[in-house]
Amino acid sequence: MKRVAIGAAAGLVLLSMGTAQAQMALTGAKGMTLYSFDKDKGGSPSCYEQCAAKWPPFVDAAAKPGKGWTMVARTDGGKQWAYDGKPAYYFAGDKKPGDMAGDGMGGVWHVLHP
């Protein structure tokens, strides 16, 4: 597994799995995979309450990500990070860095790629 720092202060990395078809995924500071949600429209998060319990928003206030990253407002008053206009989420089912168990779930959750 090869890691390339994207925003060193944020701990965001590009994760390249050592397979014939290398998968690249954006991860949070602890190496946990980040996901996008197809139902988010116009850069606005739409995953709240029970959805957010299973798919926690990426809200690391200490992160200082680089190019492509922005903070977006949530209707619950909070903010979360978005990459290339896509709000970023973790998946509660991922147990260790590098896990990508949420990819393709329900046909609407996808690993967040650079």
C-alpha positions as CSV (number, residue, x, y, z in Angstrom):
1,M,0.0,0.0,0.0
2,K,1.5,3.3,-1.0
3,R,0.5,6.6,0.6
4,V,1.0,10.0,-0.9
5,A,0.3,13.0,1.2
6,I,-2.3,15.4,-0.2
7,G,-2.6,17.8,2.7
8,A,0.0,16.8,5.2
9,A,-1.4,19.1,7.9
10,A,-4.8,17.4,7.4
11,G,-3.5,13.9,7.2
12,L,-5.4,13.4,4.0
13,V,-3.8,10.9,1.8
14,L,-4.2,9.3,-1.6
15,L,-4.3,5.5,-1.0
16,S,-3.0,3.3,-3.7
17,M,-3.7,-0.4,-3.2
18,G,-1.2,-2.8,-4.6
19,T,-3.4,-4.6,-7.2
20,A,-3.3,-4.9,-10.9
21,Q,-5.9,-2.1,-11.1
22,A,-4.7,0.3,-8.4
23,Q,-7.6,1.8,-6.5
24,M,-7.1,5.3,-5.3
25,A,-9.1,6.7,-2.5
26,L,-9.1,9.8,-0.3
27,T,-8.8,9.1,3.4
28,G,-9.1,11.0,6.6
29,A,-6.3,11.6,9.1
30,K,-6.4,8.1,10.5
31,G,-6.4,6.4,7.1
32,M,-10.1,5.7,7.0
33,T,-11.7,5.8,3.6
34,L,-13.9,8.8,2.6
35,Y,-17.1,8.4,0.5
36,S,-19.4,10.4,-1.6
37,F,-23.2,10.1,-1.7
38,D,-25.1,10.3,-5.0
39,K,-28.1,11.9,-3.4
40,D,-26.1,15.0,-2.4
41,K,-27.0,17.7,-4.9
42,G,-25.3,21.0,-5.6
43,G,-22.6,20.4,-3.1
44,S,-25.0,20.2,-0.2
45,P,-25.0,17.3,2.2
46,S,-28.2,15.3,2.4
47,C,-27.2,12.6,4.9
48,Y,-28.6,13.3,8.4
49,E,-29.8,11.5,11.6
50,Q,-30.0,7.8,11.0
51,C,-28.1,8.1,7.7
52,A,-25.3,10.1,9.4
53,A,-25.1,7.5,12.2
54,K,-24.1,5.0,9.5
55,W,-22.2,7.5,7.3
56,P,-20.6,10.1,9.6
57,P,-19.8,13.3,7.9
58,F,-16.1,14.2,7.6
59,V,-16.0,17.2,10.0
60,D,-12.4,17.3,11.2
61,A,-12.0,21.0,12.3
62,A,-8.2,20.6,12.5
63,A,-7.8,19.5,8.9
64,K,-6.2,21.9,6.5
65,P,-6.7,20.1,3.2
66,G,-5.2,21.3,-0.1
67,K,-6.5,21.9,-3.5
68,G,-10.1,20.7,-4.3
69,W,-11.2,20.8,-0.6
70,T,-13.9,23.1,0.8
71,M,-16.1,23.3,3.8
72,V,-19.8,23.1,3.1
73,A,-22.7,24.0,5.4
74,R,-25.0,21.3,6.9
75,T,-28.7,22.0,7.6
76,D,-28.0,20.9,11.2
77,G,-25.8,24.0,11.7
78,G,-22.5,22.2,11.3
79,K,-20.0,22.1,8.5
80,Q,-18.3,19.2,6.7
81,W,-15.5,18.9,4.2
82,A,-16.2,18.4,0.5
83,Y,-13.8,17.4,-2.2
84,D,-14.5,18.7,-5.7
85,G,-17.9,19.8,-4.6
86,K,-18.8,16.4,-3.1
87,P,-19.5,16.2,0.7
88,A,-17.2,13.6,2.3
89,Y,-18.4,10.9,4.7
90,Y,-16.9,7.9,6.5
91,F,-18.6,4.5,6.7
92,A,-19.3,3.1,10.2
93,G,-18.7,-0.4,8.8
94,D,-15.1,0.3,7.9
95,K,-13.1,-1.0,10.9
96,K,-9.4,-0.3,9.9
97,P,-7.5,2.0,7.6
98,G,-7.8,0.9,4.0
99,D,-11.2,-0.7,4.4
100,M,-13.6,0.2,1.6
101,A,-16.7,-1.8,2.7
102,G,-19.1,1.0,1.9
103,D,-18.1,1.3,-1.8
104,G,-21.1,0.7,-4.0
105,M,-23.5,0.3,-1.1
106,G,-27.1,0.8,-2.2
107,G,-25.8,1.9,-5.5
108,V,-25.4,5.4,-4.1
109,W,-22.2,5.4,-2.0
110,H,-18.8,5.5,-3.6
111,V,-15.2,5.8,-2.5
112,L,-14.2,9.4,-2.9
113,H,-11.5,9.6,-5.6
114,P,-9.2,12.4,-6.4
